[in-house]
Amino acid sequence: MCLLMKYHTQTCRSSRVRLDRCHRAAKVRITLIIPQGCRWSPGRPGWRLATGAETRRCVCAEAATAPAPGACLGKRKTGMPQTVCSGTMFTTPSGFSPHLACAEPGEEEEAPQEGPVPGACLADGSPITSASLDTLIQNLVPTADYYPEKAYVFTFLLSARLFIPPPDLLARVCELCIKQQQLDQSPLDTAKVRKFGPKILQLLTEWTETFPSDFRDEKMVGHLKDIIHRIAACDEAYWKTLNQVLQKLNQRLALMSQGEESIVKVSLNASSISDKLVAFKTKPPPIQKDMLSICNDPYTLAQQLTHVELEHLRRIEPEEFVQAFVQKDPLDGTQPCFSDQKKKTSNLEAYVRWFNRLCYLVATEICMPAKKKQRAQVIEFFIDVARECFNIGNFNSLMAIISGMNMSPVSRLKKTWGKAKTAKFYILEHQMDPTGNFYNYRTALRGAAHRSQTANSNRERIVIPFFSLLIKDIYFLNEGCANRLPTGHVNFEKFVELARQVGEFMTWKQVECPFEEDRAILHYLHTAPIFSEDGLYLASYESESPENQVEKDRWKALRSNVLAKT
């Protein structure tokens, strides 16, 4: 999953600009890092990070100068990573709680807590840093007097698939339940089973709601029905509850299947690459549509991009983050826990393809116009779209737009850039600067997460992270920390951190998009032809002539190759 990320790095010092602005309904403070040489004009009509607190509340981010601390648990100094207890981690309707916080001005961020982590304890209350797989499975099994903390349930169900397939895990859980509750004996202890029954139903319900894809395997449903059949003799209501669980599960799986089919259709449409459109640069283009002819309002386009982003987010299931980097269990010399058939990351991969498509679409729209003035207008338009994405909290589209504008065929258009107003672009580009492990972006993300926590509307709850960086964080966590310790124990500490990162994502993906769909714009975003990299270079050379012999030779080669195909 290689993402296109080419940065026009700004090697300049930064100054901090604080802007206090009063709106009708609220006072919003915005702090940005501004590259030196870029002027900030609060009165300029074209630049504002908030235009009405009631509809477009801006991300409040306190910019900082020190790099973020590393997250690799293999290099930790003391204690376990800071996580939230089950009482705060699972407080939202979706079962997760956004727990990123933005420090107030003048405050320092809290250091990771020492000692045990709430939500990561064994049944006897002792903290978990590592344990055998059998011990962890035992800790998952409820009894008449015990139920595992929800944070533990999510963490273990997410990570256990690296060591044992979900059907085998559920089989082990059911076997332990039957043994501990003596469900294979007759008569049953009715009082004991009635205390145990609601707890096993709760565990199975959480499993089906959080990891529904696991139950595409008929063995999973068989185990589920078997354990309920054993306890239903004590209370027929258990069958009714099971039927409700299965009904919701089937509905969820049906929706997921429809989503996967739509991803295939969109991918087929989005894969169109039309280098022959370069020919329009020397001819009138009355039949060729462009973005400005479909939508000339930056805020409207930013809203529709947010629609696309949230649609992709909703389809990504938590286990895809694990399956994307799954490897053979080092203690099992035969097969990995996932066969190629079961290792499905189609939703995650589709989201990566969308990011790349948006990069190329932006570059294509800029390189397409024959006149310099029109190209400069397109650049300014996408700068404003990027700014609106920042305000909304849509960092993935923001980075895609910046990446597209920094592609070499676009960045070489010096005359075009000279005609465009770019001060706002450099400010946004600096906000997404990769320096310090994307510290400026991570600070803004914390601000967006804090806003989401205190939001009164879905507009303010939107947090769409820069997805490839999230994947990178999870990748390095996976690569930098072993799944098992030399003792053979599962490195549960690692999976607490994995669950924290995935849990944040699960919170953000639950937000319903508050903006009205514009089908014409969405259709264009998904189906508009885009240039390949060669097509972009050719269009760029057609717009502004090559400056040296290397570029001239490449221009001739591209012209003959691309036009020969048309």
N, C-alpha and C positions, 0 to 999 in steps of 0.2 A: 504494500500500500504506500506507494511513493507519492507524496503530495508535491505539487508545484509551488515552491516558495522561493522566489528570487527577490532579494531585498536590495533596495537602493539605500545603502547604509549611510546615515548621516553622522559623520565624525565631527561633532561639534559639541561645545560645552552647552549646558542647559541653564536656563534661569527659570525661576518659579514665579508664576503669576497667579495671584489670588483674586478672584472676582466674586464679589458679593452682590447678588442681584435680588431685587424684591419683585415678586409677582403678586397678582391679585390674591391668590389663595395661600401662597406659601413663600418662604424665603429659601432659596436653594444656593448653597455655596459650592462652587466648582473650582477645583485646583488641578491645573494641567502642567505638564512639563513642556516648555516651549523651546525649540531649538534656537540657539543664538542666531540673530540675523532675521528671524521671522517676527514681524510686528503684530501686536495684538491690539485690535481696535474694537472695544465693546460696542461702539456705535455703528460699526459697519453693518449694513443691512444683510450682507451675505453670510455673516458668521454669528451664530448664536447656538449655544448648546442646549438651550431650553426656551420654548416659546409657549409658555402657559403651563403652570404646574398642574392644572386639572387634567391635561391630556398628554403632556410630553415631559414628564418629570425626568430630569437628567440623572445620569450616574454620578454619584458623589464619590470622588476618589481623592484621597490624600496622597499625592505623589511623594516618592521617597528616593533616596540616592544609594542605599546599600543593597547588595544582591540578596535575593531570598535564600534562606537556609536550605541546604540540600535535604531531600526527603528520603534518601536511601537508608533503610533501617539497618543495613549491614554496617553502616558507619556511625550509628548512633552512639552517644556518649553515656547517657544515663536514661533510665526509665523507658516506658513504652510511648509510642506516639499518642498525642492527645486525641481522644475521641469523645463522643458524647455518650451519656448513659441512655438506656432504653427509654427512659422517661422523656428525654428531649429529642432523641434521634428519630423517634417514630411518633411524632405528634400531628403530622399533617394527614389529610384524608387518604393520601397515597401510601401512607405508612412510613414516610421518610421526613426528616426535618432538615432544612438547609441550616447548617451550623457554621458556615463561614461568617465571620464578623469583621466589620471595618472599624479599625481603631479610630477613636475620636481624635481631633487635632490635639497634639501635645501628649497623647497617650502612647505608650509602647504596647506592642502586641504581647499577649501573655505567652510565656514560655511553656513548652510542653510539660504536662503534669508529670511529677515523679510517681513511681509506684504503680499500683494496679490500675488498669483501665476499666472504667465502668462499662458494663456490657460485654466484657471479655473474661468472664470468670467461670470456673467449674461449678458443679452443683453444690460443692461444699464451701463455696465462696472464695476459694484460692484463685489468684489471677493466672491467666494463661499466657505464657510466652511461647511455649512449645508443648506438644503432647503427642502420644501415639495416636494413630488414626482410630484405633478401637476406643480409646478414651474419649476422643472428640465425638465419635458416634454415640457413645453412651451418654454423653452430656446433652445430646440433642433429643434423646428420648424422654418424653414426659411421663410422669407417674401420677398417682392420685394426689400427691402433695407437692409436686414440683413441676414447673414449666420453665424452659430455658428463656433467658432474656431475648427479646426480639432482635437486638443487635447481634447477638450470637447466632441466632437462627439464620439471619441474612448472610452473615459473614461465612458461616460454615457451608450453607447450601451453595453459595457462590463459588467457594474455593474447593469444596470436596470433590468436584467433578474432575479435578486434576489428578486425583488418586483412585477414584472409584466411580464407575458410571452411575448416573442417577437411578436407573432401575435396581441396580445391585445395592445402592445405598438405602433405598426405600425398603427393599427386601430385608436388609439387616435391621432397620428400625422396627419393622413389623415383627420380625423374629424376637427381638428383645422385648417388645411390648407383650407378645403372647407369653413369653417365658416369665416376665416379671409380674404380669397381672393374672397368670395362670388361666389364660383364655382358652387353653386346650383341654381344660378339665370341666367336669360337670358334677354338680351344678356350679354355676358361677357365683361369685360373691357379689350380689347385686349392689349393695351399698358401695363397695369399693369400685366396681365398674362404673357406677353413676358419677363418681368423683373423677375417674380417669377419662371417661368418654368425651366430655367437652374439651379436654385438653388435647387429646389426639386429633379431634376434629379441628381444633384451632390450628395445630401444626400443619395438618394437611391442607387446610384452607389457605394459610400463608404460603405454603409451597405452590399451590396451584395459581395463586394470584401473582406471585412474584416471579416464578419461573414456569409459566404455562407451557413453554415449548418442551419441557421435560415429559409432559404427559401426552405428547404425540406418540410416544411408545406405548403400545397396548399393554405391555407388562406393568407399566406404572399404574394404569387404571385398574388392572387386575389386582395388584397389591392393595390399592386403596379400597376397592370393594370388599376384598377378603377381610381386612381388619375391621371394617364397619359391620360386616356380616356377623363377626364374632361377638360384637358388643351390642348388636341390635336386639338380641333376646332380652336384654335388661331394660331397654327403652326403645320403642318403635320410632320415637322422634328422631333417632339417629339416621334412619333411612331417609326421612324427609329432608334433614340437613344435607345428607350426602347428595340427594337428587338436586338440591339447589346449587351445591358446589359444582356438580358435574354440568349442570345447565349453564352456569356462568362460564365454566371452563370451555365448553363447546362453542359458546358465542365468541369468546376471546380468540380461540384458535381459528374460527371461521374468519374473523376480522383480520387476523394476522395473515392468513392465506390470501385474502383479497389484496392486502397491502403488498405482499410479495409479488403477486401477479402484476399489480400496477407498477411496481419498481422495474420489472422486466420491460413493460411497454414503454415507460418513460426512458429507460436506458437505451432502448432501440432508437427512439426518436432523437434523444440527446446526442447520440453517437455520430450524427451527421456532420461531416466535415466538408465544407464546400469551398475549396481553394479557387474554383473557377470564378467565384465572385470578384476576384481581383480584376477580372476583365471589365467590371463595371466602373473601375476608376478612370477609364478613358472614354466611357460612354455615359449618356444620361441614365440615371438609375430610377426611372419612374415605377418600375415593378418591384424594386428591392426595398423592403421595409427595414427600418432601423429602430433602435430603442426609443429615440426621441419622438418618432412618429407614433409610437404606441403609448408612451408615457413620458411626459416632460416635467413631471413634478417629482423632485427627489424624495420627498417624504412618502408619497404614494408608492414609489418603487421600493423604498426601504421596508414599507409595510408588507409588500408582496414577497420580498425576499425573506422576511421573517416568517411568513406563511410556509414557504418552502422548507426553511430550516427546521421549524417546529414539527412539520410533517415527517421529516427524516428522523428527528430526535425521537418522536413517539414510537417509531417502528423498531428502534434499536433496543434489544433486550439485554439485561445486565450480563448474562452469561457469554455474550459475544465478545466482551472485553477479555474474558478468560480464554475462550476458544481461539481467539486471534493469535495468541502466543503459546498455545498448548504444546507441550512436549511430552515425550515418553516419561513415565514415572521411573526415576533411576533405580527403584527397588523392584521394578517389574521388567524382566528382560524379554518379554514377548511383545505385547502390543500397547500402544498408547490408549488412554481412556476414551479417545474419540476416534472412530473410523472416519474416513474422508466423507462418508455419507452423513454422519452426524455432526461433523464439524462445520456448522453453518454460521457464516458471518456476512451473509448477503446484505443485510441492512446496513451494517457498518461500512462495507465496501461501497455500497451505493451512495452513502453520504460522502465518502472520499471522492467518488467520481463527480458528485455534484459540485464540490469545492473546486475541482480542477476545471470543470466546465465553466463555472462562473468566472474563473481567472481568464480563460481563453475568450469567453464572451465579451468581457470588458475590453480586452486587448483588440479583439476583432472590431468592436464598435468604434474604437479610437482610430484604428488604422484604415477603416473602410472609406471615410469621406475623402473626396479628391481635393477639396480646398482646405487650406491651412486654418482658416477662420472657423470652419465647421468642426475640424478636429479639436481645436482649442475649446470650442463650446462643449463637445462631448467630454473632454477631460474635466472641465469645470463642473459639468453635470454629475459625473461619477464622484468627484470630490464631495459634492453636497450630499449625494446618496450615502457615501461612506460616513460622513458626519452624522447623518440621521440614524444610520445603523448603530453608531456609537451611543447616541442618546437612547435608543430603544433598548440597548443591551445585547445587540446582535453582533458579537465580536467575530463570529465565523465569516459572515458576509463582508464585514469590514476588512478582515485580513485578505479575503479572496480578491476584493476590489483593489486593495493596495498592491497585492502580488501581481495582479493583471497589469496594473499601471507601471509596475517596475520590471516587466518582462523586457528583454533587450530590444525587440523590435519597436516597442513603444518608447522606452527611455532614450533611444537614439534620435528621436524626432525633436532635435534641439530648437528648431525654428517654431515648431508647434508649441512646445512647452514655453518658449519665450513669449508667446502671445497670450498664454493662459495665465490666470491668476492662481498662483499655487501656494500662497502662504498657508492656507487652511490644510492643504495636503501635507505639507511638511510637519505641521503640528500633529495631525493624525498619524502620520508615518512614525513620528518620534514616540507617540503613545504606544505603538506596536513594535517598537525597536527590540530586536532580539538580545540586545546587550543585557548582561546580568541575568541571563536565563529568563528573558522577557519580564523583567521586574516591573516596568511601567504597566504592561498589560495585566500582570497578576494583581497589581495594586488596584487597577480599575475594575478587575473582575471581583475582587473582594468588596469594592464599593457597590457593584451591581448586586452581589449576593446579599449585602446588608440591606439595600433598598428593597429587594425581594422579600426579605424577612418581615419588614415593617409595612409592606404594601397594602393598600386598600382596594386595589383593582388589578386585573390581569395585565394591564399595560405596564404596571410597575413591577410585576412579578417576573417579567421576561428576563432570563439569563441564558444566552446561547454562547457557550465557550468556544474559543478557537480550538476546533476539534483535533487537528493534527497534533497540537501541543499536549492535549489531554492524552492522546494515544501514546505520544512520546514519553510522557510521565509514567504511564502504566508500563510501557515497554521497558524503561530503565529500572523501574521497580522490580519487574519480573526478572530481568537479566542480572541486576546487581545483587539480588538477594535469593539465596537458594530456597527451593520449596521444602527441602528436608535438611535437617541438621546432620552432622556426622553420626549422631546417636541413632539416626533413623526416625526421629520424631519430626512431626510436621511443624514447620516454622510458622506457627499461628500468628506471630507478631506481624509478619509480612502481610498476611491476609487480612488483618485488621486494617492496615493502611490501604490495601487494595479495596476493601469494602467501603472505606471512607470516601475514596475518590469516586468509585462507582455510585455510591449512595448519593453524593452531591448531584451527579448527573441524573440519577433517577428522580430526584426532586425537581430539577429544572425541566425535565422533559414532560412533566405532568401538566404544565401550564397550558391552558386553552388560549389559542391565538385570538386576541380581541379585535383584530382588524377584519373588515369586510373583504371577501375575496373579489378580485378582479380577474375574471377568467381569461380575458384577452392578454393581460400582462403575464399571467402565469403560463399560458400556452406559449407565449413568445420566449419566456425564460427557459422553458423545457425543450423547445423545438427549433429555435432560430439557428440557422447554419453558422458554424464557426470555422475559422481558419485553423489549419494545422500550424505547427511552428514554422515550417517552410513557407506556408502561405502568408503568415504574419510578416516574415522577413521580406518576402516579395512585395507585399502591400506597403511595407515601410519604405523600401527602396523606391517604389513608384511615387511615394509621397514626397520624400526628401532624398535626393540623389546620393549614391554612395560617396563617402568622403576619402577613401583610399583604395589602393589597387586590390587589396584583399576583398573589400566589400564589392568592388566592381566585378571581380571574377565570380563571387558568390551570386551576385545579382544576375549575371548572364546565365549561370548554371541553373538557378532556380527558375528563371523565366522560361528557359527551354524545357525544363522538366515538368513544371506545373502546367504550363499552357499546353504542352503536348498531351496531357491527360484530359484536357477539356475539348 
